[in-house]
Amino acid sequence: MLLIEKVVKLLDDFHFGIFREHVKNISLRSYYPLALIDVIDRDVLVEQSSEELFRKVYGEEADGEKDLKKFFQLAHYTFKLTNVLARNYPDYLQNNISRVQQYINEGQLEKGTHLAEILQDVCEKVEDISTEINVSNILAQKELLLQASKESLQYFDRIQHLAQLQSDMNNLNHFLVKDLKNKGKEATEEDKKEKLAYLEQFVNSPSFSIRMIALLNTYNLLYLYRDPAFYAPNTYEKLLDIEEQLQKYDYIIFPFLHNLRPRLAFLKLNYSIQQLSFEEVLAEAARMMEDSEGDLFWNSFINLPELSSIAIQTSHFVSTYFTSYRPDHLELIPEEVLTRLEQLRRRCRIILDNRLLEEKFVVRYINLSTIYGGLLLLGDKKDIKECVRVQEGILSVYQQVAFHASIDPIYTNLIMANFCLEDYEQLEKSYRRYKKSTKGKTVNPENDLTIHAYYYAAKWRENGRNQYIKKLRDIIEQTYEKHNLERTRKNLLDIVEYYKIPVPLANMKNI
């Protein structure tokens, strides 16, 4: 029996309707997947040969040897379309446990056993561990009642294996929530190695879902710890390989509400944003948002992939087009970028006006407010003043909320905004608060260098002392030591050139 035939027999009317509608939409380009599922008999006791299904799909005139190969490819492709169920209804096989129990209770042992065996086979293929444990228990107990202890033990052995995988998944998820993030504390090399070693034990798991979660979060950990290894030449290839695997096996079940794709896209863009063109960045960010549309559960939550997409675009725009200290700033930005910036600001305002975000997702609200502040930085003087108001409001209203990861971006926005407004008194106050708030904590190196650079540039403009020239030069020197700070360096060099700050650039290394 073909795998797709087994799946169709196992689906209840609700899930079959979801699946068929999905296949129907796909079949706008290809008629055959829908034709295949429509000719499969959903009665569990009716088994159709591959030859029979082949003829019903392709017609009697089809070339048996040549087209039969195409048919098996079609069957596999159509089975993969169950990804819509794996993604949104990962328990779509669970209803069959009651069906098996019903058949056995009605004296239809053969039918119940046949259904159970089909169910177990599909569960193993799609990694529906909890359903497979349940059906394996039924089959094991059935064999005991039939005095087939050897066969019963085989099922119990399988249950032990599955229970271990279930435990591994829970332990891994527990680790990701409790221990993965550094929570703003100064990260130690020992701590990082310990966490990497913990993840390493799962990357060769027999479970595809566990392997992928462990692998992706290994790179996520390197990113969170600002580890240079994240920017190693082969990292992008590794992330692309994870993406390829997720696409190839997208019918495999992950826990409900658990989607790796947005995090994967986030890491890919953060790795490659320095190399991508403007159009490519926008295309990747748009793809990130489009992919999230396949996850129906966002109807009940704030769409995190959309927030990540907006964040990545904002970071790209600020690092590329920040000249807001100049009176001709808006004239320097391409028209299509100005249009996109206004679209993003408008979208941010709509999301921020959603009471659900502020009431139930406070940290997300703070993060998006910070992103919105970055977009305001690229506007006119009125927008820049609004940036200061929004960021100061976050620091004032949410003093008791733990949001360390957003502290340095908030102060970066404040210091850059006050620099543009030439409010050096407020800039210095923000700088002092930043130093106090982040003492002994991990901060983003790019933000930290940017904050210090604008502070030193402001102090030089304020009093002209040579000590700030030297300090600014030291900051610019440090950007040559970080391979991903080219745009930060360019922005700082633009500041030096525009204000004619006498930093001895000619003597700097690598110039």
C-alpha positions in Angstrom: 0.0 0.0 0.0 1.4 3.4 -1.0 2.2 5.8 1.8 -0.2 8.4 0.4 -2.9 5.8 0.3 -2.4 5.0 4.0 -2.5 8.7 4.9 -5.8 9.3 3.0 -7.4 6.4 4.9 -6.2 7.7 8.2 -7.6 11.3 7.8 -10.9 12.2 9.4 -13.3 14.4 7.4 -12.0 17.6 8.8 -8.3 17.0 8.1 -9.0 15.4 4.8 -10.9 18.6 3.8 -7.9 20.7 4.8 -5.5 18.4 2.9 -7.7 18.2 -0.2 -8.2 22.0 -0.4 -4.4 22.5 -0.1 -3.8 19.9 -2.9 -6.5 21.5 -4.9 -4.8 24.9 -4.7 -1.5 23.3 -5.7 -3.2 21.5 -8.5 -3.9 24.8 -10.2 -0.4 24.1 -11.7 -0.7 20.3 -11.8 -3.9 18.3 -12.1 -2.5 14.9 -11.0 -2.0 15.3 -7.2 -5.7 16.1 -6.7 -6.7 13.3 -9.1 -4.7 10.8 -7.1 -6.2 11.5 -3.7 -9.7 11.5 -5.2 -9.3 8.0 -6.6 -8.1 6.5 -3.3 -10.8 4.6 -1.4 -10.9 5.9 2.2 -12.1 2.6 3.6 -9.3 1.1 5.6 -10.0 -2.5 4.4 -10.0 -1.6 0.8 -6.5 -1.8 -0.7 -5.9 -0.7 -4.2 -2.9 -1.8 -6.2 -0.4 0.7 -7.6 -1.4 -0.5 -11.0 -5.1 0.2 -10.4 -4.4 3.7 -9.0 -2.0 4.4 -11.8 -4.7 3.6 -14.4 -7.3 5.7 -12.7 -5.1 8.7 -12.6 -3.4 8.5 -16.0 -6.0 6.5 -18.0 -5.8 3.2 -19.7 -3.8 4.5 -22.6 -0.9 5.5 -20.4 2.5 3.7 -21.1 2.8 1.4 -18.1 6.6 1.1 -17.7 7.3 4.7 -18.6 4.5 6.4 -16.7 4.5 4.1 -13.7 7.8 5.7 -12.6 6.1 9.1 -12.9 3.2 7.7 -10.8 5.5 6.7 -7.9 7.1 10.2 -8.1 3.6 11.7 -8.0 2.6 9.5 -5.0 5.7 10.7 -3.1 5.1 14.3 -4.0 1.5 14.2 -3.0 2.4 12.6 0.3 4.8 15.5 0.9 1.8 17.9 0.6 0.7 16.7 4.0 3.1 19.4 5.2 0.1 21.6 5.5 -1.2 19.3 8.2 2.2 18.8 9.9 2.6 22.5 10.1 -0.9 23.5 11.4 -2.5 20.3 12.8 0.4 18.1 13.9 -2.0 15.8 15.8 -3.9 15.0 12.6 -3.4 11.2 13.1 -4.4 11.1 16.8 -8.1 10.5 16.1 -7.3 7.0 14.8 -6.6 5.8 18.3 -10.3 6.1 19.1 -11.1 4.4 15.8 -8.8 1.5 16.6 -10.4 1.2 20.1 -13.9 1.3 18.5 -13.2 -1.5 16.0 -11.8 -3.7 18.7 -14.7 -3.0 21.1 -17.1 -3.9 18.3 -15.4 -7.3 17.7 -13.7 -6.2 14.5 -10.1 -7.2 15.7 -8.8 -7.7 12.1 -10.0 -4.2 11.0 -8.7 -2.6 14.2 -5.3 -4.3 13.9 -5.0 -3.4 10.2 -5.8 0.3 11.0 -3.3 0.2 13.9 -0.5 -1.1 11.8 -1.1 1.4 9.0 -1.2 4.1 11.7 2.0 3.0 13.2 3.7 3.0 9.8 2.7 6.6 9.0 3.5 7.8 12.5 7.0 6.5 12.2 7.4 8.2 8.8 6.2 11.6 10.0 7.6 11.3 13.5 4.3 11.6 15.3 5.9 10.2 18.5 3.0 10.5 20.9 0.4 8.9 18.6 2.9 6.1 17.8 3.4 5.4 21.5 -0.4 5.1 22.0 -0.9 2.8 19.0 2.1 0.7 19.9 0.7 0.2 23.4 -2.5 -1.1 21.9 -0.6 -3.5 19.6 1.6 -4.7 22.4 -1.3 -5.5 24.7 -3.1 -7.2 21.8 -0.2 -9.5 21.3 -0.1 -10.3 25.0 -3.8 -11.3 24.9 -3.0 -13.5 21.9 -0.1 -15.0 23.9 2.5 -13.7 21.5 5.0 -12.4 24.1 7.9 -12.1 21.6 5.9 -9.8 19.3 4.6 -7.9 22.4 8.2 -7.2 23.6 9.1 -5.8 20.2 6.4 -3.2 20.5 7.5 -2.4 24.1 11.1 -2.0 22.9 9.8 0.5 20.3 7.9 2.3 23.0 11.0 2.6 25.1 12.9 4.1 22.1 10.1 6.6 21.4 9.8 7.5 25.1 13.5 8.4 25.1 13.0 10.6 22.0 10.0 12.3 23.7 12.2 12.9 26.8 15.0 14.2 24.6 12.6 16.7 22.9 11.3 17.9 26.3 14.9 18.3 27.7 16.0 20.2 24.6 13.1 22.6 24.7 13.6 23.0 28.5 17.2 23.9 27.8 16.3 26.4 25.0 13.9 28.3 27.3 15.9 28.1 30.5 19.6 28.1 29.6 20.2 29.1 26.0 20.1 32.9 26.4 22.8 34.6 28.4 20.2 36.9 30.0 22.4 40.0 29.7 25.2 38.6 31.9 28.8 38.7 30.8 29.2 35.5 28.7 32.1 33.3 29.6 33.9 31.0 27.3 33.3 28.1 29.7 29.6 28.8 29.8 29.4 28.9 26.0 31.3 25.7 25.6 29.1 24.0 28.1 26.0 25.0 26.2 27.4 24.0 22.9 28.3 20.6 24.3 24.8 20.1 25.5 23.4 20.8 22.1 26.0 18.6 20.5 24.5 15.5 22.1 21.3 16.0 20.1 22.7 16.8 16.6 23.0 13.1 15.7 19.6 12.1 17.1 17.6 9.5 15.2 14.8 12.0 15.3 14.9 14.5 12.4 13.0 17.2 14.4 15.4 16.9 17.3 18.4 17.1 15.1 17.2 20.2 13.3 16.2 22.0 16.5 19.6 21.3 18.0 21.6 22.2 14.9 19.8 25.5 14.3 20.1 26.5 17.9 23.8 25.8 17.9 24.2 28.6 15.4 21.6 30.7 17.3 23.7 30.3 20.4 26.9 31.5 18.5 24.9 34.5 17.3 23.5 35.3 20.7 27.0 35.1 22.3 28.5 37.4 19.5 30.9 34.6 18.7 33.1 35.2 15.7 32.5 31.5 14.8 29.0 32.5 13.7 30.6 34.5 10.8 32.9 31.7 9.7 32.9 31.2 5.9 31.0 27.9 6.1 28.2 29.1 8.4 26.0 30.3 5.6 26.4 27.0 3.8 25.4 25.2 7.0 22.3 27.3 7.4 21.4 26.7 3.7 21.8 23.0 4.4 19.4 23.2 7.3 16.9 25.1 5.1 17.2 22.4 2.4 16.6 19.7 4.9 13.5 21.4 6.3 12.1 21.8 2.8 12.9 18.2 1.8 11.3 16.8 5.0 8.6 19.4 5.6 6.0 16.6 6.2 7.8 15.7 9.4 5.9 16.8 12.5 7.3 19.4 15.0 5.6 20.3 18.3 2.6 22.6 17.7 3.5 26.3 17.6 7.1 25.4 17.0 8.5 26.7 13.7 12.2 26.9 12.9 11.9 28.7 9.6 11.6 32.3 11.0 14.7 31.8 13.2 16.6 30.3 10.3 15.7 33.2 8.1 16.7 35.6 10.9 20.1 34.0 11.2 20.7 33.8 7.5 20.0 37.5 7.1 22.1 38.5 10.1 25.0 36.6 8.6 24.8 37.9 5.1 23.3 41.3 5.4 26.7 42.9 4.9 27.0 41.2 1.5 23.4 41.4 0.2 22.2 44.1 -2.1 19.2 46.3 -1.1 16.9 44.3 -3.4 18.1 41.0 -2.0 17.7 42.1 1.6 14.1 43.2 0.9 13.4 39.9 -1.0 14.7 37.8 1.9 12.7 39.9 4.4 9.6 39.6 2.3 10.1 35.8 2.0 10.4 35.6 5.7 7.0 37.2 6.1 5.4 35.2 3.3 6.6 32.0 4.8 5.0 32.8 8.2 1.6 33.1 6.4 1.5 29.3 6.2 1.4 29.1 10.0 -2.2 29.6 11.0 -1.4 29.9 14.8 -0.3 33.5 14.3 -4.0 34.4 14.2 -3.8 34.1 18.0 -0.4 35.6 18.6 1.8 38.5 17.5 3.4 37.5 14.2 7.1 37.2 15.3 8.4 36.6 11.8 6.9 39.9 10.7 8.6 41.6 13.6 11.9 40.0 12.8 11.5 41.0 9.1 10.8 44.6 10.1 13.8 44.6 12.5 16.2 43.3 9.8 15.0 45.8 7.2 15.3 48.6 9.8 18.9 47.6 10.7 19.8 47.5 7.1 18.3 50.9 6.4 19.9 52.6 9.4 23.3 51.2 8.7 23.1 52.2 5.0 21.3 55.6 5.0 21.9 57.3 8.3 22.9 60.8 7.5 20.2 62.5 9.6 22.7 65.0 11.1 22.9 66.7 7.7 20.3 69.2 6.5 20.1 67.5 3.1 19.6 64.1 4.6 16.3 63.2 3.0 17.6 64.3 -0.4 20.4 61.6 -0.1 18.0 58.7 0.3 16.5 57.1 -2.9 12.8 57.6 -3.4 11.9 53.9 -3.2 13.7 53.7 0.1 11.8 56.7 1.5 8.6 55.0 0.4 9.6 51.7 2.1 10.6 53.6 5.3 7.2 55.2 5.5 5.4 51.9 4.9 7.4 50.3 7.7 6.7 53.2 10.1 3.0 53.0 9.3 3.0 49.2 9.9 4.9 49.7 13.2 2.3 52.2 14.4 -0.5 49.8 13.6 1.1 47.0 15.5 2.0 49.2 18.4 -1.6 50.4 18.7 -2.7 46.8 19.2 -3.5 46.5 22.9 -2.8 42.8 22.8 0.9 43.5 22.1 1.4 45.9 25.0 -0.7 43.9 27.5 0.5 40.3 26.8 3.8 40.7 25.0 5.5 43.5 26.8 9.1 42.6 25.8 7.9 42.4 22.1 6.3 45.7 22.5 9.5 47.2 23.8 11.5 45.6 21.0 9.1 46.9 18.3 9.2 50.4 19.9 13.0 50.3 19.6 12.7 49.3 15.9 10.2 52.0 15.3 12.7 54.5 16.9 15.3 53.4 14.4 12.9 54.1 11.5 12.2 57.5 13.0 15.9 58.2 13.1 15.9 58.3 9.3 13.1 60.9 9.1 13.1 64.7 9.5 13.7 66.7 12.6 10.2 66.1 13.8 10.6 62.3 13.4 13.9 62.4 15.3 12.3 64.3 18.2 9.6 61.6 18.2 12.3 59.0 18.3 13.7 60.5 21.5 10.2 60.7 23.0 9.4 57.1 22.3 12.7 55.8 23.6 12.6 57.9 26.7 9.1 56.7 27.3 10.2 53.0 27.1 13.0 53.6 29.7 10.6 55.4 32.0 7.5 53.3 31.8 9.1 49.8 31.8 11.8 50.2 34.4 10.7 47.1 36.2 10.6 44.9 33.0 13.6 42.7 32.3 14.5 43.6 28.7 18.3 43.8 28.8 18.6 42.7 25.1 16.9 45.9 24.1 18.9 48.3 26.3 21.8 49.0 24.0 19.6 49.5 20.9 17.5 52.0 22.9 20.5 54.0 24.0 22.0 53.8 20.5 18.8 55.4 19.1 18.8 58.1 21.8 22.5 59.0 21.4 22.3 59.1 17.6 19.0 61.2 17.8 20.4 63.7 20.2 23.6 63.9 18.1 21.4 64.9 15.1 19.5 67.4 17.2 22.8 68.7 18.6 21.4 68.3 22.1 24.7 67.3 23.6 23.6 67.7 27.2 20.9 65.1 26.7 23.4 63.0 24.8 25.8 62.9 27.7 23.0 62.0 30.1 22.0 59.1 27.9 25.6 58.0 27.7 26.1 58.0 31.5 22.8 56.0 31.9 23.9 53.5 29.3 27.3 52.9 31.0 25.5 52.4 34.3 22.8 50.1 32.9 25.1 47.8 31.0 28.0 47.5 33.5 29.1 43.8 33.7 26.6 42.8 31.0 26.9 41.6 27.4 26.1 44.2 24.8 26.1 44.2 21.0 29.6 45.3 20.0 28.4 47.3 17.0 26.0 49.3 19.2 28.6 49.8 21.9 31.2 51.1 19.4 28.5 53.3 17.8 27.4 54.8 21.1 31.0 55.6 22.1 31.8 57.0 18.7 28.9 59.5 18.7 29.6 60.4 22.2 33.3 61.2 21.4 32.3 63.1 18.3 29.7 65.1 20.2 32.3 65.9 23.0 34.8 67.1 20.4 32.1 69.3 18.7 31.3 70.7 22.2 34.8 71.5 23.4 37.3 70.7 20.7 39.6 68.7 23.0 42.2 66.5 21.4 41.6 63.6 23.8 38.2 62.9 22.0 40.0 62.8 18.6 42.2 60.1 19.9 39.3 58.2 21.4 37.3 58.4 18.2 40.2 57.2 16.2 40.6 54.2 18.6 36.9 53.4 18.0 37.3 53.5 14.2 40.4 51.4 14.5 38.3 48.7 16.3 35.9 48.5 13.4 38.7 47.1 11.3 39.1 44.2 13.7 35.4 43.1 13.2 34.7 41.7 9.8 31.0 42.7 9.9 31.4 46.4 10.8 32.1 47.8 7.4 29.0 49.9 7.3 29.5 51.1 10.9 33.0 52.2 9.9 31.7 54.0 6.8 29.1 55.9 8.9 31.8 57.0 11.3 34.2 58.0 8.6 31.3 60.0 7.0 30.8 61.8 10.4 34.6 62.6 10.6 34.6 63.9 7.0 31.4 65.9 7.3 32.3 67.7 10.5 36.0 67.9 9.6 37.1 66.2 12.8 40.9 66.0 12.6 41.2 62.2 13.0 44.5 61.2 11.4 42.9 58.7 9.0 46.0 58.5 6.7 48.0 56.7 9.5 45.3 54.2 10.4 46.0 50.6 9.6 44.4 48.9 6.6 43.5 52.2 5.0 
